[in-house]
């Protein structure tokens, strides 16, 4: 049973525009959410996280929004750059238990 | 200088063989993990391990066993390989055994069982 879902396998955006990557989850007990970025032939790297007590966390060009009532989070990248082209994984956890990952969204930023 | 390194990067082998994947981290982290990414791109935890405790995902067959000679290394041994074991295996580490702590991943080992 996939508790974290990324329903868009791919997304293409023009350079300089906003990229919005979405993630839905089913387990209302999740209390911490993370985004990881993965380039080809590399492991995922941590990007940004948010606790369930917050609804927004910002780090430079990256902002994560959490809507607990909708069990939805999104990652906004503004402005998008070609170097942002990668696969983005959403992940969620309950307390100190393991991370549940989504299947990823491949972002392509077109120069 | 790679923080989490795993070898080999590619592993092609026959069904029934026994193989190992090595992982080393130079971050001084206390906890290491093995993740499996299957053909559907699901990333799932297999094991987490620190010097005190091994936590096994109950869905992992006992043909898979982690071996940790020291805090910086966590190797994965797989016995009697099966076709369904084909996947990308990622090693990772974190400072503490708190899953919210961000993970540092290796670059992955693509295992193909023929």
Boltz contact constraints between the chains, C-beta under 6 A:
constraints:
  - contact:
      token1: [A, 32]
      token2: [B, 100]
      max_distance: 6.0
  - contact:
      token1: [A, 42]
      token2: [B, 107]
      max_distance: 6.0
  - contact:
      token1: [A, 43]
      token2: [B, 90]
      max_distance: 6.0
  - contact:
      token1: [A, 43]
      token2: [B, 105]
      max_distance: 6.0
  - contact:
      token1: [A, 43]
      token2: [B, 106]
      max_distance: 6.0
  - contact:
      token1: [A, 43]
      token2: [B, 107]
      max_distance: 6.0
  - contact:
      token1: [A, 43]
      token2: [B, 108]
      max_distance: 6.0
  - contact:
      token1: [A, 44]
      token2: [B, 105]
      max_distance: 6.0
  - contact:
      token1: [A, 46]
      token2: [B, 102]
      max_distance: 6.0
  - contact:
      token1: [A, 93]
      token2: [B, 99]
      max_distance: 6.0
  - contact:
      token1: [A, 93]
      token2: [B, 100]
      max_distance: 6.0
  - contact:
      token1: [A, 96]
      token2: [B, 98]
      max_distance: 6.0
  - contact:
      token1: [A, 96]
      token2: [B, 99]
      max_distance: 6.0
  - contact:
      token1: [A, 98]
      token2: [B, 45]
      max_distance: 6.0
  - contact:
      token1: [A, 98]
      token2: [B, 99]
      max_distance: 6.0
  - contact:
      token1: [A, 99]
      token2: [B, 99]
      max_distance: 6.0
  - contact:
      token1: [A, 101]
      token2: [B, 43]
      max_distance: 6.0
  - contact:
      token1: [A, 103]
      token2: [B, 41]
      max_distance: 6.0
  - contact:
      token1: [A, 103]
      token2: [B, 42]
      max_distance: 6.0
  - contact:
      token1: [A, 104]
      token2: [B, 41]
      max_distance: 6.0
